[in-house]
């Protein structure tokens, strides 16, 4: 028979008794109030998963563990060794779209998320931070266009190119289509800094930053230059890609960086042929990102299938998410909703960056 003393002994055994403020046992139901070690969402999730596994193993699957996990009280003063950039006036939330390695479709996901958020009623900007392989001009049908100079409060600023309701800047607007950008890290960082600080972004709910793959100079420059609200990691299900995802997440979790990872997007999750829309073929492996997300305690924001029209739409500069009433459009809407929900949760449980927070779910349904 399940008793309070047995539960108390088990809490001591698994060394979490100091985190528990109250618990009750009612039949097969165990109610536990706990305080997590860290306010980070992924830490709370990891604690929840570990507790449920431990109790199921000790007392059986029939036991119903009901946890209430709260965040610890935040310190009165900010951590001084964190790398944090200065706020950009008018920009509410800055989301880094990252990947551990190249070739996983990160830029395609970033472009489709941007137009989806714009369709949902948000004011959206997209910064192509991939200095050496800019793809935003192609994917958003703005190749050949050049930002013009505008005067704002006595300063000459770049006016971002706009299409499909998204404001965007990319090094691709300043270099020719066949011109290679051969710069060392400091020059690339300086160019990126100019596109962030010397641009008239106006009022934005979201500025999505399409980062280059991996971890390096560009990533640190972004983190030093702007207060990134959260990061979204894009990966394919295969083991090689997921191994590098861990490194990317580890970078954002470093003590000096400390940027919350809002979730993982599994791109090319499965192949669905146009003539057999109900069939799914797991070419790169099945649910690899889901298993990793569970292991790391972060949510899976969406599973994007490998559909020919996504590639075709990107090549002609009209993102597939713009295809009304299509399967891929629905998937991107759901993925964007999950990202915003994760962001709202992040802003509720963690201290604000220097950027202003989203506090409501307004705009989380497509405009008719």
C-alpha positions in Angstrom: 0.0 0.0 0.0 1.3 3.4 -0.9 1.9 5.6 2.2 3.3 9.0 2.8 6.3 7.6 4.7 7.2 5.4 1.7 7.1 8.4 -0.6 9.1 10.5 1.9 11.8 7.8 2.1 11.9 7.6 -1.7 12.3 11.3 -2.1 15.3 11.1 0.3 16.7 8.1 -1.7 16.6 10.0 -5.0 18.0 13.1 -3.3 15.3 15.6 -4.2 13.8 16.1 -0.7 15.3 19.6 -0.5 13.4 20.6 -3.6 10.0 19.5 -2.3 8.0 22.0 -0.3 4.8 19.9 0.1 3.5 16.5 -0.9 0.3 14.5 -0.3 -0.7 10.9 -0.9 -4.3 10.0 -1.8 -4.8 6.4 -2.8 -2.7 6.0 -6.0 -2.4 9.8 -6.5 0.7 11.6 -5.3 0.7 15.4 -5.3 4.1 17.0 -5.1 5.0 20.7 -5.0 8.7 21.3 -6.1 11.1 24.1 -6.9 13.4 23.5 -9.8 17.1 24.2 -9.5 17.0 26.6 -12.5 14.2 28.8 -14.0 15.1 27.4 -17.5 12.1 25.7 -19.2 14.3 22.7 -20.3 15.5 22.2 -16.7 12.0 22.1 -15.4 11.0 19.6 -18.1 14.0 17.4 -17.4 13.1 17.3 -13.7 9.4 16.4 -14.5 10.4 13.6 -16.8 13.0 12.2 -14.4 10.5 12.3 -11.5 7.8 10.5 -13.4 10.2 7.8 -14.6 11.6 7.3 -11.1 8.2 7.0 -9.4 6.9 4.7 -12.1 9.9 2.4 -11.7 9.6 2.4 -7.8 5.8 2.2 -7.3 4.5 1.0 -10.6 2.8 2.5 -13.7 -0.6 2.7 -11.9 0.7 5.5 -9.6 -0.5 8.9 -10.8 2.2 11.5 -10.0 0.9 15.1 -10.2 3.7 17.6 -10.1 3.7 21.3 -9.6 7.1 22.6 -10.4 7.8 26.3 -9.8 10.9 28.4 -10.7 13.3 29.5 -8.0 13.4 33.1 -7.0 15.4 35.1 -9.4 18.5 37.0 -8.1 18.0 40.7 -7.6 20.9 41.6 -9.8 21.7 40.2 -13.2 24.5 37.8 -13.8 27.5 40.0 -14.7 29.4 37.6 -16.9 26.7 37.1 -19.5 27.2 38.4 -23.0 24.2 40.5 -23.8 23.6 43.1 -26.5 21.8 46.4 -26.4 18.2 46.6 -27.2 17.1 47.7 -30.7 14.3 50.3 -30.4 11.0 49.0 -31.7 11.9 45.3 -31.8 10.0 43.2 -29.4 11.6 39.8 -29.7 14.7 38.5 -31.5 14.7 34.8 -32.4 17.9 33.1 -33.6 17.2 30.3 -36.1 20.2 28.0 -35.9 21.5 24.6 -36.8 24.4 22.4 -35.8 25.4 21.7 -39.4 24.7 22.9 -42.9 22.3 21.3 -45.4 19.4 20.7 -43.0 17.1 23.4 -44.6 17.5 26.0 -41.9 17.1 29.0 -44.3 14.1 27.4 -45.9 12.5 27.0 -42.4 13.4 30.6 -41.4 11.8 32.0 -44.6 8.7 30.0 -44.2 8.4 30.9 -40.5 8.8 34.5 -41.3 6.0 34.6 -43.9 3.8 32.5 -41.7 4.1 34.9 -38.7 3.4 37.8 -41.1 0.2 36.0 -42.3 -0.8 35.5 -38.6 -0.8 39.3 -38.2 2.6 39.9 -36.6 5.1 42.5 -37.8 8.1 40.5 -38.9 11.7 41.1 -39.9 14.2 38.6 -41.3 18.0 39.1 -41.1 20.1 36.8 -43.2 23.2 36.4 -41.0 24.8 33.8 -43.3 27.4 36.2 -44.7 29.1 33.5 -46.9 26.0 31.8 -48.3 23.0 34.3 -48.3 19.8 32.7 -49.6 17.1 35.0 -48.3 17.1 37.2 -51.5 16.4 34.0 -53.6 13.8 32.4 -51.3 11.8 35.6 -50.9 11.9 36.8 -54.5 14.0 39.9 -53.9 17.2 39.1 -55.9 18.7 42.2 -57.5 17.0 44.6 -55.2 19.1 47.2 -53.3 18.2 48.8 -49.9 17.8 52.6 -50.2 19.1 55.1 -47.6 16.5 56.9 -45.5 17.0 59.6 -42.9 15.6 58.9 -39.4 16.2 61.3 -36.5 19.2 62.8 -38.3 20.8 59.5 -39.2 21.1 57.9 -42.6 19.9 54.3 -42.3 19.3 51.4 -44.6 15.7 50.7 -45.4 15.1 46.9 -45.4 13.7 45.2 -48.5 10.1 44.1 -48.0 8.0 41.3 -49.6 5.2 39.1 -48.4 4.8 41.4 -45.4 8.4 40.6 -44.2 11.2 43.2 -43.9 14.6 41.7 -44.7 18.3 42.5 -45.0 21.0 40.2 -46.4 24.6 40.6 -47.6 23.2 39.2 -50.8 21.6 42.6 -51.6 25.1 44.3 -51.5 27.2 41.7 -53.4 26.5 40.4 -56.9 24.9 37.1 -57.5 28.2 35.6 -58.8 30.5 37.5 -56.4 32.1 35.5 -53.6 32.3 37.2 -50.1 35.8 36.5 -49.0 36.1 38.1 -45.6 37.8 37.2 -42.3 35.7 37.0 -39.2 36.0 40.7 -38.1 34.9 42.0 -41.4 31.9 39.7 -41.5 30.9 40.7 -38.0 31.2 44.4 -38.9 28.9 43.9 -41.9 26.4 42.1 -39.7 26.6 44.8 -37.1 25.8 47.4 -39.7 22.7 45.5 -41.0 21.4 45.3 -37.4 22.2 48.7 -36.1 22.2 50.9 -39.2 18.9 49.8 -40.5 15.4 51.3 -40.1 13.6 48.2 -39.0 10.7 50.2 -37.5 8.2 48.4 -35.2 8.6 44.6 -35.2 7.0 41.9 -33.1 9.7 39.5 -34.3 13.1 39.8 -35.8 14.2 36.3 -37.0 17.9 35.9 -37.5 18.9 33.2 -39.9 22.3 32.2 -38.5 25.0 30.3 -40.5 25.5 26.6 -39.5 27.7 25.6 -36.6 29.1 27.8 -33.9 31.6 30.6 -34.5 32.3 34.3 -34.9 29.0 35.2 -36.4 27.1 33.6 -33.6 29.1 35.4 -30.9 28.8 38.7 -32.8 25.0 38.4 -32.8 24.9 37.5 -29.1 27.2 40.4 -28.2 25.2 42.9 -30.4 21.6 42.2 -29.6 19.5 40.7 -26.7 18.4 37.4 -28.3 15.1 36.4 -26.7 15.4 32.7 -27.7 16.8 30.2 -30.2 15.1 27.7 -32.4 17.2 24.8 -33.6 16.6 23.1 -37.0 17.8 19.6 -37.7 17.0 16.5 -39.8 16.3 13.2 -38.0 19.6 11.6 -39.0 22.2 10.8 -36.4 25.0 12.9 -38.0 22.8 16.1 -37.9 21.6 15.4 -34.4 25.1 15.0 -33.0 25.9 18.6 -34.1 22.6 19.8 -32.6 23.8 19.0 -29.1 26.8 21.3 -29.7 24.6 24.1 -30.9 22.3 23.8 -27.9 25.3 23.6 -25.6 26.5 26.9 -27.0 23.2 28.6 -26.2 23.2 27.0 -22.7 26.8 28.3 -21.9 26.8 30.3 -18.7 28.2 33.4 -20.5 25.5 33.2 -23.2 22.4 31.7 -21.4 19.9 32.0 -24.3 16.8 29.9 -23.9 16.3 27.2 -26.6 12.6 27.5 -27.5 12.5 24.2 -29.2 13.6 21.9 -32.0 12.2 21.8 -35.6 12.7 18.5 -37.4 13.0 19.3 -41.1 12.7 16.6 -43.8 11.1 14.5 -41.1 9.6 12.2 -43.7 8.9 12.0 -47.5 5.3 12.3 -48.8 4.8 11.9 -52.5 2.3 14.2 -54.1 0.3 11.3 -55.6 0.2 9.5 -52.2 -0.4 12.3 -49.7 -1.2 9.9 -46.8 2.0 7.9 -47.1 5.1 8.7 -45.1 8.6 7.4 -45.9 11.3 8.1 -43.2 14.3 8.5 -45.5 16.6 10.1 -42.9 15.4 8.1 -39.9 12.3 8.3 -37.7 11.7 10.7 -34.8 15.4 11.3 -34.2 14.7 14.9 -33.2 11.9 13.8 -30.9 14.1 11.4 -28.9 16.8 14.1 -28.6 14.3 16.8 -27.5 13.0 14.4 -24.8 16.5 13.7 -23.7 17.4 17.5 -23.5 14.0 18.5 -22.1 13.1 20.9 -24.9 9.9 20.8 -27.0 9.6 19.7 -30.7 8.0 22.7 -32.3 7.2 21.0 -35.6 7.9 18.2 -38.1 8.4 19.5 -41.6 8.0 16.8 -44.3 10.2 16.5 -47.4 7.8 17.7 -50.1 8.9 18.6 -53.6 6.8 21.8 -53.6 8.8 23.2 -50.7 12.0 23.1 -52.7 10.2 24.4 -55.9 8.6 27.2 -54.0 11.9 28.3 -52.4 13.7 28.2 -55.8 11.1 30.6 -57.4 11.0 32.9 -54.4 7.5 32.2 -53.1 7.8 30.2 -49.8 5.5 27.2 -49.6 3.9 28.5 -46.5 2.0 31.0 -48.7 0.1 28.2 -50.4 -3.4 28.7 -49.0 -5.2 25.7 -47.6 -2.3 23.4 -48.3 -0.9 20.7 -46.0 2.5 22.4 -45.7 0.9 25.8 -44.9 -1.0 24.1 -42.0 2.2 22.5 -40.7 4.0 25.8 -40.7 1.1 27.6 -39.0 1.1 25.0 -36.2 4.9 25.2 -35.9 4.8 29.0 -35.6 2.0 28.7 -33.0 4.1 26.3 -31.0 7.1 28.6 -31.2 5.1 31.6 -30.0 3.6 29.5 -27.1 7.1 28.4 -26.1 8.2 32.1 -26.2 5.3 33.1 -24.1 6.2 30.4 -21.6 9.8 31.6 -21.7 8.9 35.2 -21.0 6.6 34.1 -18.1 9.3 32.0 -16.3 12.5 33.8 -17.1 13.8 37.3 -16.6 13.3 39.6 -19.6 16.2 40.4 -21.9 16.6 44.1 -22.8 14.0 43.5 -25.4 10.3 43.9 -24.6 8.3 40.7 -24.0 5.3 39.2 -25.8 2.7 38.8 -23.0 -0.3 37.5 -25.0 -1.1 35.0 -27.6 -2.7 37.6 -29.9 -2.1 36.9 -33.5 -1.7 33.1 -33.2 -4.4 32.3 -35.8 -4.0 33.1 -39.5 -5.8 36.2 -40.7 -8.7 35.4 -42.9 
